[in-house]
């Protein structure tokens, strides 16, 4: 088989396209495949079936292809600019690449696989010897392709969460499909308008299918759901509630440690992380050590027991039982004379309905919290993002469960 016939077969070329020549440069370690059009080829005018398109000019194009035996392989061709009867001018689509792309379809598919396997875009650039902008463009295009292919499946349970996108107080709002453990979309900021925009990315059919949304107690998110999804229940996320109670315990510990240290001796020195844990296995060395500390009957001990007692709330499957437990727990907690704990209890009372809804729907932002570690790794590997488009593309690429295949 001749080299020209080989590359015609590899590229899947058919009339009117054919390979004219294959040039090998040992010095540059490069193979250049020249593809030409059949003379006298005629194209139909898509705007008027009774007429044919006219050639308005030619463009010299070049595409990066998969390497041939470790040699960089380029496809080059003169591509006609077609002019239609309505005055539109369009470049002819070639069968081996997307219109206006700088790489072939096979190369693009290979890069998408590498992006899934490599932790950084720069790593893919080094493996393929492609420019960063080219690899990034392939990722963005793949995400756009995947988003267009998404079906309007019912999404009965959603998660709405925020994530810091950069250092400081720059946030993005993230919408997740809890049942399928995937990121649906994200938008800059965590304001009311941003949350409404995010929920607006769902179709009207999808919005009507939503039964409950798991979220923090952020007012903007609550208002957006009440406006855009009036039929959906708001379920306050157990992970955020645990976080608030844990922070209250830590505040009590800090205050008590400062007071005891001034008196001369504090058993709380170096115990911060011990109070933030749960000890399901009471026989571990950590549990035994903590038990001795907890039995000192400190204020921090009382705060920790209040926090741990509340974990029983999440086990109730009936709203009535959950409410009776919550009322008893909150009344007891309000008598503890620990202001940080009382502050959290008051907040939970204001959001009692959202807490009780957990017993009905039993959903949480666990998948979103799981995505947080993946997003954190993406941020660390990227060492920052030039803009939100790149940030969004990477999160949807790795966490969106998109169909990004070519063809």
GIGI-V861435 format. One line per field, one symbol per residue. burial: b if it has 24 or more other C-alpha atoms within 12 Angstrom, else e. A space follows every 10 residues. Layout:
BEGIN
burial: ???
END
This chain:
BEGIN
burial: eeeeeebbee bebeeebbbb ebbeeeeeee bbbbbbbeee eebeeeeeee eebbbeeeee bbbbbbbeee ebbbbbbbbb bbbbeeeeeb bbebbbbbee bbbbbbbbbb bbbbbbeeeb bbebbeebbb eeebbbbbbb bbbbebbeee eeeebbbbbb bbbbbbeeee ebbbbbbbbe bbbbbbbbbb bbebbbbbbb bbeeebbeeb bbbbbbbbeb bbbbbeebbe ebbbbbbbbb bbebbbbbbb bbbbebbeee eeeeeebbee ebebbbeeee eeeeeeeeeb eebbeeebbb bbbbbbbbeb bebbebeebe ebbebbeebb eebbebebeb bbbbbebbbe bbebbbbbbb bbbbbbbbbe bbebbeebbe ebeeeeeebb bbbbbbbbbb bbebbbe
END
